[in-house]
Amino acid sequence: MRIGTGTPSLPTLGRLLGALPLLLLLAACGTLPGTVIPSATATAMIPTRTVPTPTPASGLRQCGTETKVTMTDEGKDAAARDCLWQAYRAGQPARFTTTAITAEGDPITFDVEVVGPGWIAITVNSADTFGARGVFNHTCAIMDRQPAQSGVASDPAGFRLSDCDAAGQGYVTDAGYLSVP
């Protein structure tokens, strides 16, 4: 820049334009000159919410898998269902999968995972010809046992999940319930 003129000279503009790619690269890396990088002590004081992803190593109990559960409750595994129920009551991570078969023979798979107290993740994978089709992911807060579809008290119970997200979508009712047969 020439002294007293207020306009940059051509050599100065050339240097600025030449430095522009370097400045853009440094900006993308987050290390522009003069940038303050917080210390580990400063960032450790910022509260964060960590959502755990249970794995078998962290204690996720595999309760079992049922296939071809009929409308008359044939194919239910009472021990697997009790395993999920006990884990839910204790607030411990557990997974249970059941595949219900509709009257037309279409499979609907319910993958239920107790993540922790008040947190149940469920994936419904439906090939139902006359109902909702596709994969639906929901979270619910409460699980209760519901009587078996057969009406026989000794038959393994199903589950009724409530306080679920996405009310009225997928397999969640308008009232926020999801039934696992």
For each residue, the residues with C-beta under 8 A, 3 or more apart:
1: 5 6 7 8 9 12
2: 5 7 9
3:
4:
5: 1 2
6: 1
7: 1 2
8: 1 12 13 16
9: 1 2 12 13
10: 13 14
11: 14 15
12: 1 8 9 15 16
13: 8 9 10 16 17
14: 10 11 17 18
15: 11 12 18 19
16: 8 12 13 19 20
17: 13 14 20
18: 14 15 21
19: 15 16 22 23
20: 16 17 23 24
21: 18 24 25
22: 19 25 26
23: 19 20 26 27 32
24: 20 21 27 28
25: 21 22 28 29
26: 22 23 29 31 32 33
27: 23 24 30 32
28: 24 25
29: 25 26
30: 27 35
31: 26 35 37
32: 23 26 27 35
33: 26
34:
35: 30 31 32
36:
37: 31
38: 42 43
39: 42 43
40: 43 44
41: 44 45
42: 38 39 45 46
43: 38 39 40 46
44: 40 41
45: 41 42
46: 42 43
47:
48:
49:
50:
51:
52: 58 115 116
53:
54: 58 59 60 93 113 115
55: 58 60
56: 59 60 62
57:
58: 52 54 55 93
59: 54 56 92 93
60: 54 55 56 93 94 95 113
61: 83 87 92 93 94 95
62: 56 94 95
63: 80 81 83 84 87 94 95 96
64: 77 79 80 83 96 97
65: 80 96 97 98
66: 69 75 76 77 80 97 98 99
67: 75 99
68: 74 75 99 101 107
69: 66 73 74 75 76 98 99 100 101 181
70: 73 74 75 100 101
71: 100 101 102 103 149
72: 149 150
73: 69 70 76 148 149 150 152 155 156 181
74: 68 69 70
75: 66 67 68 69 70
76: 66 69 73 81 98 148 155 156
77: 64 66 80 81 156
78: 81 82 156
79: 64 82 83
80: 63 64 65 66 77 83 84 96
81: 63 76 77 78 84 85 96 156 157 159
82: 78 79 85 86 156
83: 61 63 64 79 80 86 87 94 96
84: 63 80 81 87 88 94 95 96 112 114 159
85: 81 82 88 89 143 145 159
86: 82 83 89 90
87: 61 63 83 84 90 92 93 94 114
88: 84 85 91 94 114 120 143
89: 85 86
90: 86 87
91: 88 114 116 117
92: 59 61 87 114 116
93: 54 58 59 60 61 87 113 114 115 116
94: 60 61 62 63 83 84 87 88 113 114
95: 60 61 62 63 84 111 112 113 114
96: 63 64 65 80 81 83 84 111 112 113
97: 64 65 66 109 110 111 112
98: 65 66 69 76 109 110 112 180 181
99: 66 67 68 69 107 108 109 110
100: 69 70 71 107 108 109 110 181
101: 68 69 70 71 105 106 107 108
102: 71 105 106 107 108 128 129 130 131
103: 71
104: 128 129 130
105: 101 102
106: 101 102 126 127 128 129 130
107: 68 99 100 101 102 126 127
108: 99 100 101 102 124 125 126 127 128 131
109: 97 98 99 100 123 124 125 126
110: 97 98 99 100 122 123 124 180 181
111: 95 96 97 122 123 124 125
112: 84 95 96 97 98 120 121 122 159 161 180
113: 54 60 93 94 95 96 120 121 122
114: 84 87 88 91 92 93 94 95 119 120 143
115: 52 54 93 119 120 121
116: 52 91 92 93 119
117: 91
118: 141 142
119: 114 115 116 139 141
120: 88 112 113 114 115 139 140 141 143 161
121: 112 113 115 137 138 139
122: 110 111 112 113 137 138 139 140 161 164 178 180
123: 109 110 111 135 136 137 138
124: 108 109 110 111 135 136 138 170 171 178
125: 108 109 111 134 135 136
126: 106 107 108 109 131 132 133 134 135 136 171
127: 106 107 108 133
128: 102 104 106 108 131 132 133
129: 102 104 106 133
130: 102 104 106
131: 102 108 126 128
132: 126 128 136 170 171
133: 126 127 128 129
134: 125 126 170
135: 123 124 125 126
136: 123 124 125 126 132 166 169 170 171 172
137: 121 122 123
138: 121 122 123 124 161 164 165 166 170 171 172 178
139: 119 120 121 122 164 165
140: 120 122 143 161 162 163 164 165 178
141: 118 119 120 162 163 164
142: 118 161 162 163
143: 85 88 114 120 140 159 160 161 162
144: 159 160 162
145: 85 157 158 159 160
146: 157 158 159 160 179
147: 151 153 157 158
148: 73 76 151 152 153 155 156 157 158
149: 71 72 73 158 181
150: 72 73 155
151: 147 148
152: 73 148 155
153: 147 148
154:
155: 73 76 148 150 152
156: 73 76 77 78 81 82 148
157: 81 145 146 147 148
158: 145 146 147 148 149 179 180 181
159: 81 84 85 112 143 144 145 146 179 180
160: 143 144 145 146 177 178 179 180
161: 112 120 122 138 140 142 143 164 177 178 179 180
162: 140 141 142 143 144 176 177 178
163: 140 141 142 176
164: 122 138 139 140 141 161 167 172 176 177 178
165: 138 139 140 172
166: 136 138 169 170 172
167: 164 172 173 174 175 176
168: 172 173 174
169: 136 166 172
170: 124 132 134 136 138 166
171: 124 126 132 136 138 178 179
172: 136 138 164 165 166 167 168 169 176 177 178
173: 167 168 176 177 178
174: 167 168
175: 167
176: 162 163 164 167 172 173
177: 160 161 162 164 172 173
178: 122 124 138 140 160 161 162 164 171 172 173
179: 146 158 159 160 161 171
180: 98 110 112 122 158 159 160 161
181: 69 73 98 100 110 149 158
